[in-house]
Amino acid sequence: MTKFLTQVNNLVWGMPLILLLLGTGIYFTTHLKFIQFVRLKKAFSLIFKKNENHEGDVSSFQALCTALSSTIGTGNIVGVATAISAGGPGALFWMWISAFFGMATKYAEGVLAIKYRTKDENGQIAGGPMYYIEKGLHNKFLASLFAFFGVAVAYLGIGTFTQVRSISDALHLSFHVPYWISAIILTLLVGFITIGGIHRIAAVAEKVIPFMCVFYIGGVVLILLTHLPMIPHVLKIVLASAFDIKAVFGAGMGVAMKMGISRGIFSNESGLGSAPIAAAAAQTDSCVEQGLVSMTGTFIDTMVICTMTGLAILITGANTSGLEGAAVTSLAFNRGLLIPFIGEYIVNIGLIFFAFTTIIGWNYYGERCMYYLAGIRSIKIYKIIFIILIAIGPFMSLQFIFILADIVNGCMAIPNLIGLIGLRKEVIVETEEYFKEENTCSIEELSI
């Protein structure tokens, strides 16, 4: 089965999908005049803007934290290590490339999420690619296809097995917690939080994500500061490896490129269509402002956290240890911090919390997709199945579940990317009108 799924994965994540992801990001980057660079400062300033009187279920900051809760997880700790171990140091550069162009894609997703959102029977916001594909492209089949794969990712991909197994491994390695105990604890916690809906999920994400970012990033910063003279040399190695002819054109069109881009997308989810489901719930009347807030998620996830993790791994030489996954990052922290076992605890505790917030974030994504497919009554059944899958996650094969996750991720991205390309002009028009109005207001204020 694993061998068959590997072949399917290679087919799904071939160069056509990678080029489609990059091409979409490049298109929006050029036609929106490098918005992810020019408007980044404004984007960060909008994160804490209060819009309580506007339509929406949660604040823009809570919506961002909910989106980050699903992206900051195993991809930042395990995914970076896997990419560098398999693709070499150059994989980190291709993660940067995917993130840079992915920010423009994430912006477009945020714009369309607000523009086409609606409400369900309970008065809760319902939005995301399935709605902008149906309402904007008038293609019900493609919208349903996205929602189907969205549920599949929640059940079989990023939402359950990969995160639960990573948490169970971390608890077992650091605290010797038996897998069956991890299964019980996680099942109870996930059940309690997710039954509370988006408000409880957002409340947890709003508290946990900033704390864990500071906790984990603090450890990485300490490693980088104590090895500061080595960073320029490591960056040279990254660039040299990225542009090595074999890295780009060899080994099936480049292992470094493929691993860097695919793991970068696994981490920040730009183009997958998950983030706009959370963005749709934000309290705002401006689709452009929410698009700007959304794109900061990719910057934080990949440009900051993944970069720091990758540099720590390369500086300490952990990528040549022969270890795999989280063990590589743990070794990097142990070597870098020079304090026995403390680095391992930072990595594993960070992994536990990051992966847990990913679970609750993806529970919400899958719920909204299930609602689109089968209505409000299906949500209860969806949640029961989700909680059962959490319970069996610790006993799944790690290799099997990561391959399965990659496959459903890729399948989910395809209809979303088609939707983004089909609605590209709407994104551009909304953006131009917003900044034209903003510039007009600025000129009037100056004249007064």
C-alpha positions in Angstrom: 0.0 0.0 0.0 2.8 2.4 0.9 4.6 1.7 -2.3 1.4 2.4 -4.3 0.7 5.6 -2.4 4.3 6.7 -3.1 3.7 6.4 -6.8 0.4 8.3 -6.5 2.2 11.0 -4.5 4.9 11.4 -7.1 2.2 11.8 -9.7 0.2 14.3 -7.8 3.2 16.3 -6.7 4.9 16.3 -10.1 6.2 19.4 -11.8 2.8 20.3 -13.2 1.3 21.0 -9.8 4.5 22.7 -8.6 4.5 24.9 -11.6 0.8 25.7 -11.2 1.4 26.7 -7.6 4.4 28.9 -8.4 2.8 30.2 -11.6 -0.3 31.4 -9.6 1.9 33.1 -7.1 4.1 34.7 -9.8 1.0 36.0 -11.6 -0.5 37.7 -8.5 2.9 39.0 -7.5 3.5 40.8 -10.8 -0.1 42.0 -11.4 -0.5 43.2 -7.9 2.9 45.0 -8.1 4.7 43.0 -5.5 2.1 43.6 -2.9 3.6 41.1 -0.5 6.7 43.3 -0.3 5.4 46.8 -0.8 2.4 46.5 1.5 3.9 44.2 4.2 4.2 46.9 6.8 0.6 47.9 6.3 -0.5 44.3 6.5 1.1 43.9 9.9 -0.5 47.1 11.1 -3.9 45.7 10.3 -3.6 42.6 12.4 -4.8 44.2 15.6 -7.3 46.6 14.0 -10.6 46.5 15.8 -13.7 45.9 13.6 -16.1 44.6 16.2 -19.1 46.4 14.6 -18.5 44.7 11.3 -20.0 41.4 10.1 -18.0 38.3 11.1 -17.6 35.7 13.9 -14.1 36.6 15.2 -11.5 39.4 15.0 -8.9 39.6 12.2 -6.3 38.7 14.8 -8.2 35.6 15.9 -8.9 34.6 12.3 -5.1 34.9 11.6 -4.3 32.9 14.7 -6.8 30.2 13.6 -5.2 30.1 10.2 -1.7 30.0 11.8 -2.9 27.3 14.2 -3.3 25.0 11.2 -0.1 26.0 9.5 2.4 26.3 12.3 2.9 22.6 13.2 4.9 19.6 12.0 5.8 21.4 8.8 7.9 23.9 10.7 9.8 21.3 12.8 9.5 18.0 10.9 8.9 19.3 7.4 12.0 21.6 7.3 14.2 18.8 8.6 12.8 16.4 6.0 13.3 18.8 3.2 16.9 19.6 4.0 17.8 16.0 4.8 16.4 14.8 1.5 17.0 17.8 -0.8 20.1 19.3 0.7 20.7 22.8 2.0 19.3 24.3 -1.2 15.8 23.1 -0.2 15.6 26.0 2.2 16.0 28.5 -0.6 13.1 26.9 -2.5 11.0 27.1 0.6 11.7 30.9 0.6 10.7 31.1 -3.1 7.5 29.2 -2.5 6.7 31.4 0.5 7.5 34.7 -1.3 5.1 34.0 -4.2 2.8 32.1 -1.8 2.2 35.3 0.1 0.6 36.8 -3.0 -1.5 33.7 -3.5 -2.6 33.8 0.2 -3.5 37.5 -0.3 -5.8 36.6 -3.2 -7.4 33.8 -1.2 -8.2 36.3 1.7 -9.7 38.8 -0.7 -12.0 36.2 -2.3 -12.9 34.7 1.1 -14.5 37.9 2.3 -16.0 38.9 -1.0 -18.0 35.7 -1.4 -18.7 34.6 2.2 -22.2 33.8 3.4 -23.9 32.4 6.6 -25.2 29.0 7.5 -28.6 28.1 9.2 -27.1 28.9 12.6 -26.0 32.4 11.6 -22.3 31.4 11.5 -20.1 32.6 8.8 -19.5 30.1 5.9 -16.8 30.9 3.4 -13.7 29.7 1.6 -12.8 28.4 -1.9 -16.0 26.3 -2.3 -18.0 29.5 -2.1 -15.9 31.7 -4.3 -15.6 28.9 -6.8 -19.4 28.3 -6.9 -20.5 32.0 -6.8 -17.6 33.5 -8.7 -16.9 30.8 -11.3 -20.4 29.3 -11.2 -18.9 25.8 -11.0 -20.7 23.7 -8.4 -18.8 20.5 -9.3 -15.4 22.1 -8.8 -16.5 23.7 -5.5 -17.8 20.3 -4.3 -14.6 18.7 -5.3 -12.6 21.2 -3.2 -14.9 20.6 -0.2 -14.6 16.8 -0.6 -10.8 17.0 -0.5 -11.0 19.5 2.3 -12.8 16.9 4.4 -10.2 14.3 3.3 -7.3 16.5 4.4 -9.0 17.1 7.8 -9.6 13.4 8.2 -6.5 11.8 6.6 -4.0 14.6 6.1 -2.8 17.6 8.0 -5.8 17.5 10.4 -5.4 14.2 12.2 -2.9 11.5 11.6 0.3 13.5 11.0 -0.2 15.8 14.0 -1.5 13.1 16.4 1.4 10.8 15.6 3.9 13.6 16.0 2.5 14.6 19.4 2.5 11.0 20.5 6.1 10.5 19.5 7.1 13.7 21.2 5.4 12.7 24.5 6.8 9.3 24.3 10.4 10.4 23.6 10.5 13.3 26.1 8.2 12.2 28.9 7.9 8.4 28.2 4.1 8.7 27.9 2.6 5.4 26.5 0.8 5.9 23.1 -2.5 4.7 24.4 -2.5 7.4 27.1 -1.7 10.0 24.4 -4.6 8.8 22.4 -7.0 9.2 25.3 -5.8 12.7 26.3 -5.8 14.0 22.8 -9.3 12.6 22.1 -10.8 14.3 25.2 -9.1 17.6 24.6 -9.9 17.8 20.9 -13.5 16.8 21.6 -13.9 19.5 24.3 -12.5 22.3 22.2 -13.9 21.5 18.8 -17.5 21.0 20.1 -17.3 24.7 21.1 -17.0 25.7 17.5 -15.0 28.6 15.9 -15.3 30.8 19.0 -13.6 28.3 21.3 -11.1 27.3 18.7 -10.2 30.9 18.0 -9.9 31.6 21.7 -7.5 28.7 22.2 -5.4 29.6 19.1 -5.3 33.3 20.1 -3.6 32.3 23.4 -1.4 29.4 22.4 0.0 30.5 19.1 1.7 33.7 20.3 3.1 32.0 23.4 4.5 29.0 21.5 6.0 31.2 18.8 7.9 33.1 21.4 8.8 29.9 23.3 10.1 28.1 20.2 11.6 31.1 18.4 13.4 32.1 21.6 15.3 28.8 21.5 16.2 29.2 17.8 17.3 32.8 18.3 19.6 31.8 21.1 21.2 29.2 18.7 21.6 31.8 15.9 23.0 34.4 18.2 25.6 32.1 19.7 26.6 31.0 16.2 26.3 34.3 14.5 29.7 34.2 12.6 28.6 31.0 10.9 25.4 32.3 9.3 26.9 34.0 6.3 28.8 30.8 5.4 25.6 28.7 5.8 23.7 31.1 3.6 26.3 30.8 0.9 26.0 27.0 1.1 22.2 27.3 0.8 22.4 29.5 -2.3 25.1 27.4 -3.9 23.1 24.2 -3.3 19.9 25.7 -4.6 21.4 26.7 -7.9 23.5 23.6 -8.4 22.6 22.3 -11.9 21.6 18.9 -10.3 19.4 20.6 -7.7 17.4 22.3 -10.4 17.3 19.9 -13.3 18.7 16.6 -12.1 17.1 13.7 -10.1 13.6 14.0 -11.5 13.7 17.8 -12.1 15.5 18.5 -8.8 15.1 17.0 -5.4 16.0 20.3 -3.7 13.4 22.2 -5.7 10.7 19.6 -5.2 11.3 19.1 -1.5 11.7 22.8 -0.8 8.5 23.8 -2.6 6.3 20.9 -1.5 7.4 21.1 2.2 7.1 24.9 2.1 3.5 24.5 0.9 2.8 21.8 3.5 4.0 24.2 6.1 2.3 27.5 5.0 -0.6 26.1 3.0 -0.5 28.9 0.4 -2.6 27.8 -2.5 -4.2 24.9 -0.7 -7.3 26.9 0.1 -7.4 26.2 3.9 -6.6 29.7 5.2 -9.5 31.5 3.4 -12.0 29.3 5.4 -10.7 31.0 8.6 -10.3 34.4 6.9 -13.9 34.4 5.9 -14.9 34.5 9.6 -13.0 37.7 10.3 -14.9 40.8 11.5 -14.2 43.2 8.6 -15.9 45.0 5.7 -12.8 45.1 3.6 -11.8 42.1 1.6 -8.4 43.7 0.7 -7.5 44.4 4.3 -8.3 40.8 5.2 -6.2 39.6 2.3 -3.3 41.7 3.6 -3.7 40.2 7.1 -3.9 36.7 5.6 -0.6 37.0 3.7 1.3 37.8 7.0 0.6 34.2 8.0 2.8 32.8 5.2 5.5 35.3 6.2 5.4 34.3 9.8 5.2 30.6 9.1 7.9 30.1 6.5 10.0 33.3 6.2 10.5 33.4 10.0 9.9 30.1 11.7 11.0 27.7 8.9 14.0 29.8 8.1 15.2 29.9 11.7 14.7 26.1 12.0 16.5 25.5 8.8 19.5 27.7 9.7 19.7 26.0 13.2 19.8 22.6 11.5 22.5 23.6 9.0 24.7 25.5 11.5 24.8 22.5 13.8 25.3 20.0 11.0 22.3 18.0 12.2 21.2 17.3 8.6 24.1 15.0 8.1 23.4 12.9 11.2 21.4 10.2 9.5 18.4 10.9 11.7 14.9 11.7 10.4 12.1 14.2 11.1 11.8 15.8 14.5 15.0 13.9 15.7 17.0 16.1 13.3 15.6 19.3 14.8 16.0 18.0 18.3 19.7 17.2 17.7 20.2 20.7 16.2 18.8 22.3 19.4 20.8 20.0 21.7 24.0 20.9 19.8 23.2 24.5 19.4 22.2 25.3 23.0 25.0 23.3 24.5 22.8 22.3 27.4 22.1 18.5 27.6 18.5 17.6 26.8 17.1 21.2 27.0 17.0 21.6 23.3 15.1 18.3 22.9 12.4 19.5 25.4 12.0 22.8 23.5 11.5 21.1 20.2 9.2 18.4 21.5 7.1 20.7 23.7 6.9 23.2 20.7 5.9 20.3 18.4 3.2 19.1 20.9 1.5 22.5 21.1 1.9 23.5 17.4 0.6 20.1 16.3 -2.3 20.3 18.7 -3.4 23.8 17.4 -3.2 22.4 13.9 -5.6 19.7 14.8 -8.2 22.1 16.2 -7.8 24.5 13.3 -8.3 21.7 10.7 -11.3 20.4 12.6 -12.9 23.8 11.8 -11.8 23.7 8.1 -13.2 20.2 7.6 -16.4 21.2 9.4 -17.0 24.1 7.0 -16.3 21.8 4.0 -18.7 19.1 5.3 -21.4 21.8 5.9 -21.0 22.8 2.2 -21.4 19.2 1.0 -24.1 17.9 3.3 -25.7 20.7 5.3 -25.8 21.6 9.0 -26.9 18.2 10.2 -23.8 16.5 8.9 -21.5 18.5 11.2 -22.2 16.4 14.3 -21.4 13.2 12.4 -18.3 14.8 11.0 -17.0 15.7 14.4 -17.7 12.2 15.8 -15.6 10.6 13.0 -12.9 13.3 13.4 -12.6 12.5 17.2 -12.4 8.7 16.4 -9.6 9.3 13.9 -7.7 11.3 16.6 -8.0 8.2 18.9 -6.4 5.9 16.3 -3.8 8.4 15.0 -1.0 7.4 17.5 -0.9 3.9 16.2 -0.5 4.7 12.5 2.7 4.3 10.4 4.6 7.6 10.2 5.7 7.1 6.6 2.3 6.0 5.5 0.4 9.0 7.0 2.8 11.6 5.6 2.5 10.2 2.1 -1.3 10.1 2.4 -1.3 13.7 3.7 0.8 14.9 0.7 -1.6 13.2 -1.7 -4.8 14.8 -0.3 -3.1 18.1 0.1 -2.2 18.2 -3.6 -5.7 17.1 -4.6 -7.2 19.9 -2.5 -5.0 22.5 -4.0 -5.9 21.9 -7.7 -9.6 23.1 -7.6 -8.6 26.1 -5.4 -5.8 27.2 -7.8 -8.3 26.9 -10.8 -10.6 29.1 -8.8 -7.9 31.7 -8.1 -6.8 31.8 -11.7 -10.4 32.1 -12.9 -11.2 35.0 -10.5 -7.8 36.7 -10.8 -9.3 39.9 -12.4 -11.7 40.3 -9.5 -8.8 40.3 -7.0 -6.9 42.8 -9.1 -9.9 45.2 -9.4 -10.7 45.0 -5.7 -7.0 45.8 -4.9 -6.7 48.7 -7.3 -10.0 50.3 -6.1 -9.0 50.0 -2.4 -5.6 51.6 -2.8 -6.9 54.2 -5.2 -9.5 55.2 -2.5 -6.8 55.1 0.2 -4.5 57.4 -1.9 -7.4 59.8 -2.5 -8.2 60.0 1.2 -4.5 60.6 2.0 -4.3 63.5 -0.5 -7.5 65.0 0.9 -6.1 64.8 4.4 -2.9 66.5 3.3 -4.8 69.3 1.6 -6.8 70.0 4.8 
